[in-house]
């Protein structure tokens, strides 16, 4: 993302207002894509549509969870992925501050949910963790609705991500199944490639804007992060199924997309 000053936002918003459905830009952040280049109803065309694969992948994951009766936490996780992608679509389509919050707030909620799934199996006090995370998410949403803290939000989000890494690594080293390990590696690879696309779009925006073809680095970030979330969810489902003794194995839909197949004991 490329940060813009309030004055720059107003100037660009006024320039686009005449040909746009949503009016002047009120979001605090814009990406390196020309506004309303393809439609007067969609501010950032590629950044909006690039969220569709994330929704489809989350829907596939949700169907698998419901079909095999995984725990509700994974249903909520896939639904949260869809909510985040929809919020991102609304934000990039409108570049309005309210819709920006519909993207950023679910980002934090989703990370809190990942923290619960990662750490709850070894947490001895069942009610304390979900209660704390719920209250934390509610307070954040309330504060974020009235305060605009651009850099602070990014730092906060990165810290939440970093808190998940040690636990993910622990699951990886204790997993013996090579197919599951391969999914974990795909998770890391998509995260690194997607982050590189985001960084290039942010840092080299002025140079990229002068190119004949814009590679749409932020749209690529959406695409890779859609697969990243799917791989993360699939790996965590495998690890949880192992904890519950459900004999998980990795199979592939149409020989391409991996998912977890389980066999629950009849007593369950």
N, C-alpha and C positions, 0 to 999 in steps of 0.2 A: 504494500500500500504506500501511497505517497501522501504525506501530510501537507495540508494547505492551510494558510492563515485564514482567519475569519474574513478578512477583506477580500482575499483571493476567491474564497468560496462565494461571497456575495457577487463579485464581478462575474465569475463564470456562471453563477446561477441566473443573473440578469441576462447574460448573453444567451443562455439556453431557454429562458422562460418563454420567449416568443414562439418557439417551435416545440415546446414540451408540454405534456399533459400535467406533470406534477409541479410545475412552477420552479422558483428559484431553489438552488441547492442549499440545504440546511444542515447536512451531515458535516462532521468535523474531518472526515477522511474521504479522499477520492483516490481511485486507482489510475493506472496509466492506460486509460482507454478513452477515446473521444466520446463525449456525451451525445446521446441521441443521434448517432451516426446512421442508424438503420431503422429506427422507429421513434415516433414522438411519444410513445407509451413506455419505452424501455430506455433508461438513461445509459446504462452500461450493458450493451447487448450480450457480448460473449461472457462477461462476468456473471450475468444473470442465468443464461441457459446452461452454463457449465456446472450448475448445481443439480441438474436433472439426473446424471449418473449416480450421484450420492443418494438421491431419493430412491432410485430403482434398486441399488445395492442394499440399502437399509430395508427395503420392502422384501427383497429376497431373503435376507437374514431373519426378518420377523416371521415370514411364512415358515421357515425352517424351525424356528423356536416354538411356534405354536403347534406345528405338525408333530413335533417330537416331545412336546410338553416339557421344555426346559423351564427353569425357574423364572418367575415373573421379572426378576431383575434384568434379564436379557431382553425380554419384550420391551421393557421401559427403555433400555439402552438403545435398541434399534429405533424405537419411536423418537427418542431424543435426537438421534442422528437425522431423522427426517425433518423434525421441527427446526433443527439448526439450518439444514439446507434450504428449507422454505423461507426461514427468516433471512437468510443470506440473499435469496432471490428477491425478496421484497426490498431489501436494502439497496442492492445494486440496480434494481429496476427504477427506484424512486429517488435515491440519494437524499432522503429525508432523515432528520435526526431520530424521529420516533422509530422508523424502520431500521435505522442503524442499531438501536437498542434491541430490536427483535433478532438481530444477528449476534451482537456481542454478549448479551445476557445468557442466551442458550449455550454459548461457548463455555462460559464459566459453569453453568449447571451441568453440562455434559462431563466436564473434568471432575466435578464433585462426585458424579455417579461412577466414573471410572475409579476414583479413589475408594469408594465404598466397595465395589466389586473386587478390587485388588486386595484390600486390607481386611475386609470383614471376616474372612474365614478364620483368622487368627485372633480376632478381637473377642475377648472374653465377656465383655459387657454389651449385650446385644442391642440395647436401646440407645446407648449413649452416642455411638457413631452416626446412625441415621438421623437422630435428633439434632446433633451438632451440625451436620452437613446441611440439613434442611433449613435450620435457622440461619446458617451462614449464607446459603443461597438466597434466602428471602431478604436478609439485610442488604446483601450486595445489590439485588434487583432494585430495592427501594432507593439506595444511595445513588446507583447508576442512573436512575430515572430523572434525577434532578441535578447531578453533577457531571460535568464533561471533563474527564481526566484521561486524555489520549495516551500519553506515555505511561502513566500509572496503570492503565488497563493492560497494556502490553506486558509490562513487567509482572503484574499480578498473574496474568494468564501463563506466562512462561514459568513462573514459580510453581503453579499448580501442575503444569506438565512435568517439571523436573521431579516433583514429589512422587510421581508415578513410576519413574524410570527404575529405581532400585528394586521395586516389587516385580516389575515386568522382567527384569534381568534374573531375579531369583526363580521365577516360574520357568524361564527359558533354560537355565542350567539344570533344573530338576526334571525337565521333560526329556524323556529318552526317545520318543517317537520322532523319527526323522522328518516325516511329513508335517508334523506340527511345528518342528523347528524351522522348516522351510517357510511356513506361513509367517512365523515371527521375523524371519529375515526379510520377507516381502514387506512386512510392516515397517521395518527400519528403512528399507530401500525407498519405499514410496514417501516416507517422511522426509528423508534427506533430499530426494529429487524435488519434491514439492516445495520444500523450504528454499532450495536454490532458485526455483522459478519465482517464488515470492520475493526473494532478496534482489534478484536481477531486475524485476519489474519495479521495485521500490528505489533502488540505488541508481539505476541507469535509465530512468524514465525519459529524461530530456534527450538522450541519444536515441533511445528506441523510438520516440515520437517522430524522429526525422527519417526513420527507415520507410521504405516503400510498403513493407508488410510488417505489422506489429505482431510479434509472436504470442501476445496475450499471456504474459507470465502469470498474472493473477488468476486467469481462467484455468490455466494448467495446474495452478496450486489447488483450485477447487477439485479438479479431476483427480489428481493424485491423492488428495486428502479424503476423497470419497472412498477410494480403494484402501487407503490407510486405515480408516475407521472400520471398514469391513474386515480387513485382515486382523486388526486388533480384537474385534469382537469374536471372530472365529477362533483365534488362539485362546482367548479367555474362556470361551465356551468349552474348548477341549480340556483346558486345565481344570475347570470346575467339574466337568463330567468325570475326570480322573479322581478328583477328591471325593465325589459321591459314589464311586465304584460302578459307573455306568458303561464301562468298556468302550470308550470313544475311539473312533477311527476317522481319518480324513478321507473323504471321497470327493469326486469332482463332478460338478454339473456340466453335462455335455463335454466332459473331458477337459474342461478349462477352469471353471470357477470352483475353488475348494469350499467345502462345508463339512460340518461335523455330523457324523451319524452315531447314534448311541443305542445301547441295548440295556434297558433298565431291568434289574432283577424283578421277578414277578411279585415279590413282597412290596415293591414300591409302586 
